[in-house]
Amino acid sequence: MLLLLALCWALPLCAGSLEEARSWGGTPEQVGLRVPRQLRLLQRLKTKPLMTEFSVKSTIISRYAFTTVTCRMLNRASEDQEIEFLMQVPAAAFITNFTMLIGDNVYQGEITEREKKNGDKVKEKRNKTTEDTREKGTETFRASLVIPSKDKAVFLLSYEELLQRRLGKYEHIISVRPQQLVGRLTVEVNILESSGIPSLEVLPLHSSRQKGSGRAEDDAGPPPSTVINQNETFAKVIFKPSVVQQARIAQNGVLGDFIIRYDVNREQNIGDVQVLNGYFVHYFAPKDLPPLPKNVVFVLDSSASMVGTKLRQTKDALFRILHDLRPQDHFNIIGFSNRIKVWKDHLVSVTPNNIRDGKVYIHHMSPTGGTDINGALQRGIKLLNNYVAHNDIEDRSVSLIIFLTDGKPTVGETNTLKILNNTKEAARGQICIFTIGIGNDVDFKLLEKLSLENCGLTRRVHEEEDAGSQLIGFYDEIRTPLLSDIRIDYPPSVVEQATKTLFPNYFNGSEIIIAGKLVDKKIDRLHVEVRASNSKKFVILKTDVPVEPQKAGNDVTGSTRPKGDGEEDPNHLERLWSYLTVKELLNSWLQSDDELEKERLRQEAQALAVKTRFLTPFTSMKLKKSSLQTKKLEDSHGMSAAVGPGTVMQSLQGSDLQGSPLKKPYNPRIKVSKTSADGDPHFVVDFPLSKLTVCFNIDGQPGDILRLVSDHANSGVTVNGALIGAPAPPNGHKKQRTYFRTITILVNKPERSYLEITPHRVIFDGGDRLVLPCNQSMIVGCRGLEVSVSANANVTVTIQGTIAFVILIHLYKKPAPYQRDHLGFYISSSKGLSGNCHGLLGQFLNQDASLTEEPAGLSKNTTSSPFPKAGEKPETVLKVKGHQVPVVWKQRKIYNGEEQIDCWFARNAAQLLDGEYKDYLAAHPFDSETTFGLGLSRGL
């Protein structure tokens, strides 16, 4: 088993100074007047919801990605608490399912037609994010709910997207921002591409520039713990950082974007055609073609709002772009504010002198005035139209406008509808407009519609991002047009309901994707015709593409959408066709100005989105309580992020059996001492010199904190255990059971360190604070203190190499009413503890004991006649530390039931212990006060 070692590395806990901490020593009376620092910290921490798992699984089949996010939350507070689930989703994706499991209840999301009244819709928002976003855009899904005290909730979110090819690569981005360190954090991506995967890379985590965000983006290579397995057509990538690795990336749990880039093999110029269950998809991305000449006008906002960094970055980017223009290209530059300033009255060729003069013109641009968007666009379109009309151009070329602004129209025509109409009429479909919006004040909807209506693309650059690098990246995508006026045809008798087949341009490194339905599912060949313009010639490609229909059983999407009665398993090509069709209907609706046409498009998009369960602007999500019930939300292996809600709920139903502890690896190395407190709790003390083992019980009260080991004044070690209550089993002699819920260890030498251990996590505070999950094996050491976690089995604490404690972890899959997840405490080595050590277990360390037989009735506790009655057997008496206690022989199981021991049982534990029960009660988890031994001592 792989153990991860981290020495003296953790999270900052508090800004308090060392002098302040030392000043808390004082007298016992003074210290008693204030709540200790560590206790205040624990009280504050326990009110914050704890995320116990964050896992993402993506399955990508032929560029179409199915992603499921699983998030587990625990309300540790003593009152009901509202918890919010946040997930950044790619802007191009459609959410397909959302399920919440709260306690014993399951709430399933249902996609319905959007109504005017909000009703009982899930509290969900999909707005453009204002932080932690990439240039390609993300949206944030939010869902909030109230979780009862000490209860758990599970969120399952599914979404789908078609990956777009840019600069020769497909890019799949997963947001890993759980907002806190998580015990179980996993990202798994499976990629299946039948044409082959020649290249795949995992990028360093891409984090936002917000304070406290990750730093891994400066590193080379994949993030730590990333494992990549790949063959010719399949790749599996797993990112599973431990808590220590997460903390090294980002202390606040905002790790960043996990990014995979890959490409596929392409052998046919006409593209790759795939068929499944009556649906087809055609991927068209030709290569090795000469580039088309570009006629490009750069239209740049130089209004007063561009002052400073934005304008400087834009100028620097344009200097680089001008150098990248090809000799056959033509260009011009427009700067606009409330005035339109044109560099030349016509487009010029790319020569060294023209590039130099253009750079000088850009350099002298100064920010001033308002924003005349309409005037700038009209001037740019006129320049391009005039150039094409008045020049005898043999080569076919592509006319482009690259338009950049950071504001709204404030000068000239300011009505957005008129600006759109004016632009569309002037461009006449012959000029493609690519827009870039900078900052939070830009009218992004206007820019988006300008690009949609004029065969372009749009990008948004947020205020804190580098506008120059975004502009260069955007230009790189369109710098090399290879084809124009592309038309792809299929026989109408064979193909129906195909997505868009006309495309104004094809840029190198991108891809054209068409999907449709086949009239005949049994065809073995599909006729495809591609017509396009390339440089000096008109290209026509015709071929019959052989198709090999895949079997329905090959569906490996892991789709989480629930199936209705009579539905077949969905396939990825059907989902891909639905995705493209809905996207095109939404874009057509956005572009249309005719109310009747808009209503028809809305209804079509809405009907298909409801059928395919896509969350769109025309659909909404409602949560309905499912008839399926969960018995208990535990961290069982049956609930993994790799399965969808349907499978999850089946695994949660299970059988209604009383619980048994979770199976976990048993480690025989901990069998170095029997001295322990485990179970209800049952105490065992081993006296190795006399080869005696003594056992006794303590009937504590829920909420009591028992002093187990008290040696604060000497070795500096204190161990306390907090009790939790549970009903007693039926027909038993007890009214209730108690178990150890928490074990706390305070180490005061050489420097103060704190440990809080529960069945599910370890808080290690050695000056810095680290949270370790109990379901992952790892070792952490600092200042002579070492903590070793064996996943779901035990936690070993070693102090200065001479003191060792082992805490067993008891977990239940389906606990009976009288069972609780709890801990057992074992003293593995006590060499470093002093002879003055005390506590319920500590007082017996370094001591010896003996057994004697005395006539019945002569022991200390006798209340009857001092003379034995006739026929009575002598009783066995244990002598230890001056106490004489009657004992009986008994067998008891320890080490999680793995071993049965013989022990002498003291029915009356009060006779065995120094003092009274109340003397062993601690005031708080890290209380080190003791009334035994060397007088009063309080460590906090």
N, C-alpha and C positions, 0 to 999 in steps of 0.2 A: 504493500500500500504506500502510495507516494505521500510524503509528509513535507509540507512547506514550512520553511524556517524563516522567521523574521526576528531580528534582534534589535531591541530598543527602538522599535518603530511603531507609532500609533498616532492617534488624532489629538490635536490640542483640546484640552478639556476646559481650561478656565484661564482668564487673563489675570487672575489674582497673583500678587507677588509672593515670593518666598517669605519675605518679612511678615506679610499679613498672615500667612499660614502658621509661622512660628509663634506669632503673638497669641494664637489660640490656646497655647499651653496653659498659662495662668493657674489659678487655684481651682479645685473641684467645684467650689461654689460659683465662681465666675463662669466656668465653662458650662455649667448646668443652666445658665440663664439664656443661652442661645442655641439654636439648632445647628448641628455640625454642618460643615460645608458639603461633605459627601452625602449626608442625608438629604440636604436641600436639593442636591443634584439628582439624587435618585427619585425624589418626589416629583421633580420637574420632568425627568425622563419618562416616568411611568404614565404621564398624561399624554404623551405624544403617541399617535398610532404607529405601530411597528409593522413594517413590511417584511414578511418572512420569506416571500418568494417573488421574483420577477423573472419570467421566462418568455422568450419569443421563439416561435418556430415558423420558418418560411419554407415553402415548397415551390420551386420555380420550374415550370414545365413549358418548354418552348416559349420563353420570355414572359409567360404569364405567371404572376406570383400570388400565392395564397399565404396569408400571414395570420397567425393566431397569437395573441398576447395573453398571458396568464399572470395575474397579480393577486397575492394573498395579503390581507391586512388583519391585524389584531388590535382590538381596542383594549389597551392595558389600564385605562382609567377606571375609577370606581363609579363613574356615571356614564350614561349614554353619550355618544360622541358622534359628530358629523365627520365623515371621512370622504375625501375627494380623490377620485381616480383620474389621472391625467395621462394622455398618451398622444404624442405627436405622430400624425399620420401623413404620408406623402399627399400633397395637394391633388395629385392625379388619381388617387385611390378612391374606391367606394367601400364604405363600411358595410358589411353584410350580416353581422350578428353581434349582439351584445347580451351577455348573460351574467346575472349576479346570483351568488349563493350566499345567503345570510342565515347563519344558524342552521335550522332545519328546513329552510324555505329556499325554493329555486324560482327565480324570476327570469323569464325568457323574453328577449327582445323580439318584437314583431314589426316588420316594415309595412306601413299602411300608406294610403294616399294622404297627402298633407291637407289638413283642414284649416279653416280660419281660426277655430278655437284650439287652444293648446291642449286642453283636457288633461289626460293622465300621461302625457308624453314624458319620456325620460328627460331628465334635466341635462341637456346636451347642447354643446355649442361647437360649431366648426367655423372659427374665424381665423383670419390670417394671424399668425403669431407675431408678436412684437419682439421676441428674443429667441435665441437658440435656433434660428432658422437658416437654412441654406439658400443659395440663390435660386434653386429650382423650386423652392416653396414647400412649406408644410402647413398643415392645419392641426388644431388641437382638439381632441375629443375629451370632453369633461363629463363626469357623472358623479354625483354626490349622493350620499345616503347616511342615515343614522344607524349606527351599530350599537346594540346593547352592551352594557358594561361586561368586560372580560370575554366578549364573543368575537367570532371571526367572520370575515367576508372574503369571498373569492370573486374576482372580476375576470371575465373572459371576453376579449374583443377580437373580432375577425375582420380583415379587410382584404381586398383584391386590387391588383393593378397590373397594367401591361407595361413592361419595362421599355423605355425609349432608348434607341441607340444614338449616342452622341459622341462625336470624335472617335468613332470606331469601337466604342465600348458600350455595353449595357451596364447600368449602375443600379444596384439595389441598396437602399439606405434604410437602416433600422435605428430608430431613436432609442437610446439607452439612457434614460434620465429618470431613475426611480426616486430621486430627491433625497435618498438616504442610502447608507450602506446596507446591503441585502445579504442574508445568509445563503440563499440559493439564487444565484443570478446566472442565467443561461441564455445564450443566443445560438440557435441552430438553423443553418440554411442548407437545404438540399436542392441541387440544380440538376435537371435532366434535360439534355439537349441531344436529340437523335442525330443531328448533323455533326456532332463532335464539339469539344471545348478545347481549342488550341491554346488559349491563354486565360488565366484567372489570377487575380491578385486581391489581397485584403489590405486595405489602406490603414494607416494609423487612425486612431479615433479622431474625428473632426468635432471639436468642441466650440462652444460659443465664446465670445469675448467677455461674457459677464464675469463678475468677480467670483472667484472660488471655483470656476469651472476647470475641466480637465486640462492637463498639460501634455497629454500623450501625443498630440498632433505634431510636436516637434521631433518625435522619435522616428526612426526609420523602421519600416517593416510593420507586420501585423501587430495588434495589441497583445500584451502578455497573455499567455494561456491559450492563444488561438491554435487550433489544430485543423489542418487541411488534408483531406484525403480525396484523391482524384484519379479517375481513369479516363478513357477516351471520351465517353459520353455522359459521365456522372461525376458530380463533385459534392462533397459534404464538408461543411465548415462549422466548427463548434468554437464558441467563445464562452469560457466558463471561468471567470476570474474569482479567486478567493476574496474574502473580505479584506485581507491585507493588500492584495493587488488592486482592488477597487479603491482603497484609501490612498494608495500611491498615485492613482490617476486623478482622483477628485475627492476631497474630503466631504463634500456636500452631496455625494451620490449622483451628480450630474456628469456622467462619463462622456456623453457626446453621441455622435452618429457612428454606428458601425457600418462600414461601406465595403461592398464587394463589387469589383469590376471584372467583367469577362466578355469574351466574344466567341462566336461560333464559326465553323468552317463554311465556306461558300464555294461551290464548284460550278453551278450553272449560272450563266448570265441572266437567265430569265427568272431566277429565284428558286426558293424552296417552297414546295406546296405540301401541306400535311392534311390528312383527312381522318375524321373520327365520328362515327355514328351520324352520318348525314350532314356534318359540318366540315368546312375546310378553312384553312388560313394560308395566305400567300405572302411570303416574306421576300421583298424585292430590294436588293442592295448591290447594284452592279459596281464593279471596280475596274481599275486599269483603263479609265476613259480620260481623254484630254479635257482639261477644265474649260468651261465656258467663260468668255470675257464678262467682266462686271462693269456696269455703269452705276456708280454709287455716289449718293449725296449724303454727307454727314451733317445732320441738323442738330445743333447743340444749344441748349438753354444757357444763356449768359445773363440771366436776370439777377437782381440783387441777392436773392436767396441762395445762389450758387457760390457766394463768397467763401473764400477759405479753402479747406481741404477738398471739398467736392469738386470744385473747378480745377484745382491743381492736379488731382488724381485723374480727372477726365482728360486734361491736356497731355499728361504723361502717357496715358494709354493711347491717345490718338497719334502721338509721335511714333509709337511702335507699330500701330496699324498701318500708317502711311508707308512705312518702310516695307511692310508685308505685301503691298499691292503688286500685282503682276504687270509686266510691260504692256500687255494687251488691254488692261483695265483703263477706265476713265473715271475721274472723280471731281468733286467740288465740295466746298465747305460753306455752311450757313451758320452764323451765330445770331440768336434772336433774344430779345427782351421785349420792350415795348416798340423797338425798331427792328427791322429785318436787315441784317448785314450780310451781304453775299460777297464771298472772296473774289470770284470771277463771274462774268456774265454768261459763261457757258462751261460745260465740262471740259476738262483738260486731260491730256494723256499723261501716263506715268513716266516721268523723266526725272533725273536727279535734280534739275533746276526747279521743276514744279513741286517736287517733294520738299525741297528746301524752302521755297516760298510759302508753301502751305503750312509748314511748321512755324515759320515766322508769324504768319497771320494768326494762327492758333495761340501762339505765345502772347500776342498783344491783346487777346480778348480780355475784357475787364467786366466784372459783374455790375450791372446797374439796371434800374427800371423794372417794369412788370413782365408779363408772360403772354405773348401773342402766339398761341399754339396754331390757330387756324392760318394766320398769315404765313408762318414759317413753313407749314406743310404745303400750302398752295404754291409758294415760291419754289420749293424743292421739286414738286411734281412738274411744275412748268419747265424747270431746267432739264429734267429727264425727257419729257415729251418733245421739247424743242430739239434736243440732241438726236433723238431717234428719228424725228421727222426730217431733219435737215442734213443728215449724213447718210451717204450711200454705204450701208454696212453689209458687207458680204457675210461676215461671221455672225451667227446668231448669238445674241448676248442676253444677259439678265439685268434688269433695272431694279435697283434697291434703294430704299431710304433707311438709314439708321438714325433714329430719332431718340434723343435723350433729354429728359426734363426732370425737375424735382418739385413741380408745382401744378397748380390748376390754371386754366385760362383766365386771365384778369384784364387783358387788353384786346381790343378788336372784337371779333366774334367770341362770345363766352358761352353761348348755348351749345351744350354738348351734342344734341341731336343735329343741329345745323352744321357743326364741325364735322360730324361723321358723314352726313350727306354730301357736304362740299368735297370732302376728301375722296369719297367713293366715286362721285361723278367725275372728278378730275383724273383720278388714277385709271379708271375704266378697266380694271382688272389686269392692266399691263405692268403695274408697278407694285412691288411687294414692300410693305412697310414693317420694319422691325423696331419695336419700341422698348425703351429701358426707363423705368421709373425709379427715382432715387428718393429715399426718405419716407417719412410718415405722412407728409402733407400732399403727396402727389395724388392726382386723380387716376388711380390705377384701373378703375373700370373703363374709363375713356380710352386709356392706352390699350387695354386688353381688346376692346371692341375694334379699335383702329386696326390692330394686327389681324384679328379674325376676319374682318371684312376685306382685307387687302393682302391676303395670302402670306401673312408674316407670322412672327412669333413675338412674345413679350416676356420680359424678365423684370423682377422687382429686386432692388438693392436696398437693404435696410440701413438705417441711419448710421449704425456702428460699423458697417461693412466697407470694404475698400471698393469704391465705385470704379476705379481704374482697372483692377484685376477682373471685376465682373464684366466690364465692357470688353476687355480683351478676350475673355472666355466666351462671351456671346458671339463676338465677331469670328472667333475660330470655328464656330459651328457652321457659319455661312460663308466662310472665306473662299470655298472652292465649290462652286456650282458645276455639276457634271452633266445634268440633263434639265431641259425645260419642257413645258407643255406635255407632261406625261399622261398617257391614257392607257388603261389596262382593261382589256375586254375578255369576257368569257361567254360561251354559247348560252343565250337566254333560255334555251330548252333544257339546259343542264343545271344552270346556277340561278338561284333566286335570292332576293333580299340581300344582295351584296352591299357591303359598306362602300364608302367613297372610292371611286375609281379614277377620278381626275385630279391631278396634282400639278401645280404651277412650276415647281422646281424640285430637283433632287440634289442635295448637297453631300459632298463626300463625307463619309463617316456616319451618315444617318441611315434610315431605313424606311421604306414604304410598306405598310401592312394593310392587307385587305382580307376580310373574312366574309363568309356567306354560307348559305344552305345549298345542299345538293338535292335536285329533284329525284335523282336515282341514287340511292345509297350504295348500289352495287357496282358503280362504274370503276374501271381500272385505269382509265386515262382521262386527263382533263386538258382540253385545248385552251391555250393561253396566248393572247396577243398583246404585245407592249409596243406602243408608238410614242416616240419622244424626239425632241430636237437635241442634237449634240454638235456644238461648234458649227462646222460648215455643212453638215448633212442632217437629213431626217432619218431617224433610226426606226426600223420596224423589226421586232423579234416575234417569231411565231414558232410554237412547238406544242407537241402533245406531251404533257408531263405525266409519267407513270405514277399512279398513286397506290399505296398499299394501306388500305383501311386497317386501323388498329382495332383490336378487340375491346369491347366495352369493359371487360374485366381489367384492362390495363390502367384504369383510372386510379392514380395515386395522388390525387390532389390533396387529400386530407381535408377536403372541404367541410366546413363546419355548419353549413346551412342545413336546417332541418328539412326533411323531405315530407311532402304531403302524401295523402293516400294515392296509391297507384303511380307515384312518380318513380322514375328510374334514377340510378345514380348519375349525378351530373358529370360531364366531361369538360376538360379544360378548354377545348375548342368552342364548345357551346357557350361557356362562360366568357371566353375571349370575344366571340361574335356579339354577345349581349353587351359587353363592356364598350366595344367600339360603337355599336349602334346607339346606345344611350348617350355616349359622349357627343356623337355627331348631331343627335336630336337637340341636345342642350345648346350646342354651338349655333345651330340653325335658329333656334328660338331666340338666342341672344342677339343674332344679327337681324332678325326680321323686324320690320316696322308695321306690318299688317296685323291688325288685331285678330282677325279670323285665322290667319295662318299661324300666329303665335299660339292661339288656343288649341289648334289641331296638333301642333308640335308638342305642346305641353301634355296633352292627353296621351299621345303616343309614348312619349318618354316616361310619363308616370305609370302607364299600364305595364310597360316592359320592366321598369325598375321594381314595381311591386312583385311582378312574377319572378324576377331573378333575385329579389331581396337586396337591392342596392339602395343605400341611403343617399338621396340626391336632394337638390332644392325643391323637388316636387313630391318628395315622400318624407315621412316622419317615422320615428321609432317610438313604440309604446311598450312598456314592460308589463307582462302578464304573469301572474303567479302560476307556476306549473304544478301539475298534480304529482310530479315526482318530488320526493322528499329526501333530504339528506339526513342520515342518522347522526353524523358527527363530522365536523370539518377538521380533520387532523392532517398532519404532514405525512400522509401515507404515500407509498410509491405508486399507488394506483392513480394519483392525480398528477399528471405531468403536462407540461406545456405542449407536448407533442400530439396531444389528442384534442379533439374538438369537444364542445359542450355536450353533444349527444353521448359520446363515449364516456365523458367525465361523469355525467349523471347516472349512467348505467353502473359505473364502478362504485358510485356513492350509495346506490340503493342497497346492494349487498344483502347479506342475511342478518337477521336480528339476533346474533349470538352475543353472549356476554364476552367481554374482552379478555384477551390474554396479551402479555407484553409483546411488543414488536420484536421479531427475531433480529438479533444483532450479533456481530462477531464477538465471541467471548475471548477475553484476553487472559490467559492463565498467569501472566506475569504479575497481576495484581494480588496473587495469593501469597503475600509475604507477611500478612498479619490478619488475625481474625478480629482484632479490636475494631468495633464498628457500631454505627447506629443506622439502622435500615428498617424499611417497612413501616410498622404502625405507631411509633417506632420501637423496634426491638434493639436493645443494647447488648453487645458482646464485648467482654474484656478478656484478653489472653495474657496469662502469666507464664512466660516461657521458662523461667528458671524452675518453677515448681511443676511445670507441665500441667497446669490447670486452666480451664476455660470457664468463665462465669458469665451468666446472662441474666438480664433483668429488663423489665418494661417500665416505661414512664407514660402515664396517662396525662398528656398535656392538653391544652385548650387551643382551638384554632386561633391563629393570630399571635400566639406566644412565640417569643424568640429565645431559644435555649442556648446556653453557653456550653459548647462542647469541649473546646480547648481554650484555656486562659493562661497564657504565659507572656503577657505583654511586658511585664517589668524586667524580664530576663532575656529570652530569645526574641521578644518583640512580636510574637505570633498570637493571634486570636482567631478562633473559629466559632461562628454562631450559626444556628439553623432555625429558619422560620417555619412554623407549622401551618398546614392547611387542613381544613376539616372535610369529612365525608360521612354520609350515613353509614351505620353499621350494617353488616349483612343480616338478613332475616334470621330469626331464631338464635341469635347470638347473645352472649352475656353482656356485650358492650352496647352503650347507647349511640356511640359515634366512633369513627376512626380519625386518626390524625397522621399526616405524612409530612416529610420535609419538602416544602415547595422551593426553598431557596437556601443555599449555603453561602455564607459570606466569610471571607478570609481577609484579615488585616495584617499586613507585615510592616513592622515599624523600623526594621534595621536591615541593611545600612541606611536605606531611605524608605519613606512611607509608600506603600503600594496597597491597592484595594482590588479584591476580586469578588464579583457577584455571579453565582452560578445558578442557573435554572435548568429544567430539562431541555430547553430549546436554545439557550445562548449563554455566553460567558462575557461579562463586562470586565475588562482588564484595564485598570487605571494605574499606571506606573509613572505618574507625572503627565503623561499623555493618555488618551482614552482610546481603547480599541474594543470593538464588539465582534466576537467570534461566534459563528453559528455552530450548534452542536451536531449538525448533520454533515459536517465536512471535517476530514482529518487534517490537522495542522499542528505545528509547534510554534509558540511565541515565547521569547525569552527577554528578560530585561532586569538589570540590577541584581543578579543572582537569583531571580525568580523565574521559573520556567513553567509554562502551561502547555500541556499536551492534550489535544482533543482527539479521541478515537470516535469516529462518526457514529452517532446514535448508540454509543456503548458506554464510554466513561470519560472523565476528565481527570488527568493526573497533574497535581501541583507539587513542584519540587522547590524547596527553599534552601539556598546555600549548599545544596548537595547533601545535607544532613537530615532534612525533614521532608517527608513525602506524604501527601494525602491523595486518596483516590476517591472520586465521587462517581458512583454508578448512576446511570440514567435509566429510568423505568418509564417506558412509553406504552400506551395502549391504543390499538386501532379502534376498537369499539368498547370503551370502558363500561363496566357495570356501574350502577348508581353508587356503589361503595368504593369504586376505584378512581384514582387520580394519577395523572402523570406526576412522578415524584423522584426524589433523589435518595441515594444511600451514601453514607459517609464512612470511609475506611481509613485507618491510620496505617500507612504502609511502612514508614520509618519514623522513629521518634528520637533518634540519637541526638539531634540538636536541641531538643526541648529540655528545660532545666528540671531539677528535682523539686522545684517549687511550683511546677505546672499544676493547674487545677482545671475545673470544668467537669461536666458529667462523665466524660471519658478521660480527660487529662489527669485527673487526680489519681488514677490507677497506673499511670505510666511510671516506669522505673521503680515499681513497687513489687513486693512478693506477697504470696498468700499461701495458706495451708488449710487442710481439712482435719477435723477431729470428730469423733463420735462421742456424744454426750447423752446421758439418760434423758428421755423425753421430759420436757418441763423444766430443764435446768438452764435453758438458754436465756438470754437477756430479755426476750420479749414475753416470757411466760407471765401469765396473769393468774394462774391457778396455784394450787399447792406446790411447794418446792419439792415434794417427794413424788417420784413416779408411781403410777398406778401399776398394779400387777398385770403382766402380759404385754405392756407397751414396749415397742422396740426403741432402741436409742436412735436419736435423730442426728443427721450430718450437719455440722456447723462449719461455716467458712470463717476463717480469721484473716482479716486484712486491715491494715492501718488502725489497729486497735479496736475494730468493730468485730463482733461475733454475730453472725447472721445464719439462721437455719436455711438450708438449701436442699433441693431435691434434684435428682438426675433427670435430664431432659435432652431431647434431640431438637435441633433447630437448623433451618436452611439459611445459608448466606450466599453471597456472590450471585444474586439474581436467581436463586434456586439451584445453582449449579453444584453446590456442595452441601452435604448434611454433616453437621458437627455434633459432638456430644458436649454438653455443658452442664454446669451446676446452676440451677435456676433459683434466684432469690425472689420468693413471692412478694416480700415486703421490701421494695427498693429503698424506702426511706431509712431503713436500718443500715443499708450499705453505704449510703452517701453522707458526706459531710453536710451539716446544715439542713435547710429545708428546701422544698421545691422553689419557693419564691427567690431563694438566693441564686438560682440558676437562670433567672429571667433577665434578658438584656433589654435595655430601653429602646434600642434601635439596632438595625442590622450590623453596624460597625462599632457598637458599644464594647469597649475593652475593660470596663470597670470590673473589679472583683472584690468580694468581701472576705476572701480567704487568703492565706499565705502572708505576703509582705504588706498588708494593709491596703488602703484604698488607692487605686490607680485608674485614671481615666485617660484613654489614648486620644480621644477626640476633644 
